[in-house]
């Protein structure tokens, strides 16, 4: 029984860490996109998405169970339901908002793939 509980605990730690990393990725992407791209894509505003995703990232981080250096449980994070809900803003941003915002993000002149005769 102890081994099963330990395995379940580490599965939770890994899943919540993955959720936090997903939210952090969404937050970094939301910050680096220009504000006018959000408005052009009709996806609210940049401060709205940065705020929502930042809150989800914060709660995602706080929901990770705490483990010390030796791998022992030190404390539990926020309740599991809050940890699951915290992933939603980042997932929604990455699945729905990011593809549309990318379409309206201006590209720098040197970016993209270019062949021997110029841009493809």
Secondary structure, DSSP 8 states (H G I E B T S, - for coil): -HHHHHHHHHHHHHHHHHHHHHHHHHHHHHHHS-HHHHHHTTS--HHHHHHHHHHHHHHHHHTS-EE-TTS-EEE--S-HHHHHHHHHHHHHIIIIIHHHHHHTS---TT-S-EETTEE-
